[in-house]
């Protein structure tokens, strides 16, 4: 693996990578630090992230989310984060950019946390949709992300109605990314390529571009 794609091995490396690649302002850094602290505190009340990942929070969650923004430097329009959970990657994207972000999450307590963070950090460009994705109003998405939402086929089928010809898809799928991609309809496969994760040598991110038509219902 080249140095350009070296896996981030420590919290210090994760912070350095964010500084070098995304150049956060002092205010953005302060918001990232506060978000990290709020995430750890809330994790003691509800299971937002695996407790084993807390010591490596900046690698496993903050930089892991920020790398998606790095893959969409020229993106514009609404960023829709599916199954946002604790706001990963959606809140990290909102902290590090001015993109309007819609966090889709069906669990009330998690939505309460997302709203609390957005208010405390004054992220006025963040909206929370407390609903299952099927109940969320259709709107054009500039970017669709989903860090841990559903199997790839179902994820794309459910969110396809938000896509346009210019929509960017950013879908971390871990170690099974290539296998999941191979199971998609061929017309869908052609829109995607695979990127290496910067936070796990074995993980991959599916990056796509374009409009996807949902599957037809009710007919064989």
C-alpha positions in Angstrom: 0.0 0.0 0.0 1.4 3.4 -1.0 1.9 6.1 1.6 -1.0 8.0 -0.1 -3.3 5.2 1.0 -1.6 4.3 4.3 -4.0 3.1 6.9 -4.3 5.4 9.9 -2.8 3.5 12.8 -3.2 5.8 15.8 -5.3 8.7 17.2 -2.5 11.1 16.4 -2.3 9.9 12.8 -6.1 10.3 12.4 -6.0 13.9 13.7 -3.0 14.7 11.5 -4.7 13.3 8.5 -7.8 15.3 9.1 -5.7 18.5 9.5 -3.7 17.8 6.4 -6.5 16.8 4.1 -9.5 18.7 5.3 -7.8 21.7 7.0 -10.5 22.4 9.6 -10.8 25.9 11.1 -10.3 26.4 14.8 -14.1 26.4 15.2 -14.5 23.2 13.3 -11.8 21.6 15.4 -13.6 22.7 18.6 -16.8 21.2 17.3 -15.2 17.9 16.4 -13.7 17.7 19.9 -17.0 18.5 21.5 -18.9 16.0 19.3 -16.4 13.4 20.3 -16.9 14.1 24.0 -20.7 14.1 23.6 -20.5 10.8 21.8 -18.5 9.1 24.5 -20.7 10.5 27.2 -23.9 9.5 25.5 -22.5 6.0 24.8 -22.7 5.4 28.6 -26.5 5.9 28.3 -27.3 4.2 25.1 -25.3 1.9 22.8 -24.1 4.2 20.0 -20.7 2.7 19.2 -19.0 -0.4 20.4 -17.3 0.3 23.8 -14.1 -1.4 22.4 -13.8 1.4 19.8 -13.8 4.3 22.3 -10.0 4.3 22.9 -9.6 4.6 19.1 -12.5 7.0 18.5 -10.7 9.3 16.1 -9.5 6.5 13.9 -12.6 4.3 14.0 -15.3 6.9 13.9 -14.2 10.5 13.3 -11.6 9.9 10.5 -13.6 7.0 9.2 -16.5 9.4 8.6 -14.3 12.3 7.4 -12.8 10.1 4.6 -16.2 10.1 2.9 -16.1 13.9 2.7 -12.7 13.6 1.2 -14.1 11.3 -1.5 -16.7 14.0 -2.4 -14.7 17.2 -2.4 -16.6 18.7 -5.3 -20.0 17.6 -4.1 -22.9 19.9 -3.7 -26.5 19.9 -2.6 -28.2 17.9 0.1 -26.2 15.1 1.9 -28.5 12.4 3.0 -27.1 10.1 5.7 -29.1 6.9 6.0 -29.4 5.1 9.4 -27.3 7.9 10.9 -27.3 6.4 14.4 -24.9 8.6 16.4 -24.3 10.9 13.5 -21.6 8.9 11.7 -20.8 10.1 9.1 -23.5 12.8 8.9 -22.5 15.0 11.9 -18.8 14.8 11.0 -19.7 15.9 7.5 -21.8 18.8 8.8 -19.0 19.9 11.1 -16.4 19.9 8.4 -18.5 21.4 5.6 -21.3 23.8 4.9 -23.3 21.1 3.0 -26.9 20.8 4.1 -27.2 17.4 5.8 -30.3 15.3 6.4 -29.8 12.6 9.1 -32.3 9.8 8.7 -32.8 7.7 11.9 -35.8 5.8 13.1 -34.8 5.4 16.8 -36.1 8.1 19.0 -33.3 8.2 21.6 -30.7 8.4 18.8 -32.6 11.2 17.2 -32.7 13.1 20.5 -28.9 12.8 20.6 -28.6 14.0 17.0 -30.8 17.0 17.7 -28.9 17.8 20.9 -25.6 17.8 19.1 -26.9 19.9 16.2 -28.3 22.5 18.7 -25.2 22.6 20.9 -22.8 22.9 18.0 -25.0 25.4 16.2 -25.2 23.2 13.1 -28.1 25.0 11.5 -27.6 23.2 8.2 -28.5 19.8 9.9 -32.0 18.3 9.9 -33.1 15.1 11.5 -35.7 12.9 10.0 -37.1 10.7 12.8 -38.6 8.0 10.6 -38.0 4.9 8.7 -36.5 5.7 5.3 -39.7 4.5 3.5 -41.6 7.4 5.2 -39.2 10.2 4.4 -40.3 12.6 1.8 -38.5 12.2 -1.5 -36.1 14.9 -2.4 -33.0 15.1 -4.6 -29.8 14.2 -2.9 -26.4 15.5 -3.9 -24.8 12.7 -1.8 -26.1 9.6 -0.2 -24.1 7.9 2.6 -24.8 4.9 4.8 -22.3 3.6 7.2 -24.3 0.7 8.8 -27.8 0.7 7.4 -28.8 -2.4 5.5 -27.5 -5.0 3.0 -26.3 -3.3 -0.1 -29.1 -4.4 -2.4 -31.8 -3.2 0.0 -30.0 0.0 0.9 -29.8 1.0 -2.8 -33.3 0.0 -3.6 -34.8 2.0 -0.6 -32.8 5.1 -1.3 -32.9 5.1 -5.2 -35.8 7.5 -5.3 -33.5 10.2 -3.8 -30.9 9.8 -6.6 -30.3 12.0 -9.6 -27.9 11.9 -12.5 -25.3 13.8 -10.4 -25.9 12.0 -7.0 -22.7 10.6 -5.4 -23.1 7.3 -3.4 -20.6 6.8 -0.6 -21.2 3.4 1.0 -18.6 1.9 3.4 -19.3 -1.9 3.3 -16.4 -3.3 5.3 -14.7 -6.5 4.1 -17.6 -7.8 2.1 -17.9 -4.8 -0.2 -16.7 -6.5 -3.4 -18.9 -9.5 -2.7 -22.0 -7.4 -2.1 -21.3 -5.3 -5.2 -21.1 -8.5 -7.3 -24.6 -9.5 -6.2 -26.2 -6.2 -7.5 -28.1 -6.0 -10.8 -25.6 -5.3 -13.6 -27.0 -1.9 -14.3 -26.4 -0.9 -10.7 -22.9 -2.4 -10.6 -21.7 -0.3 -13.5 -22.2 2.9 -11.5 -19.8 2.0 -8.7 -16.1 1.5 -8.1 -14.2 0.4 -5.0 -12.0 2.6 -2.8 -9.7 1.4 0.1 -10.6 2.6 3.5 -8.1 4.7 5.3 -9.0 3.3 8.7 -9.0 -0.5 8.1 -6.7 -2.3 5.7 -9.4 -4.9 4.9 -12.4 -2.5 4.5 -13.6 -1.0 1.3 -15.9 1.9 0.3 -18.3 1.7 -2.6 -18.3 5.0 -4.5 -21.0 5.5 -7.1 -22.3 8.3 -9.3 -25.7 8.7 -10.9 -29.4 7.9 -10.8 -30.6 4.4 -9.9 -34.0 3.2 -10.7 -35.8 1.4 -7.9 -36.8 -2.2 -8.5 -40.2 -2.7 -10.1 -42.8 -4.0 -7.6 -45.5 -6.6 -8.0 -44.3 -8.3 -11.2 -41.9 -11.2 -11.8 
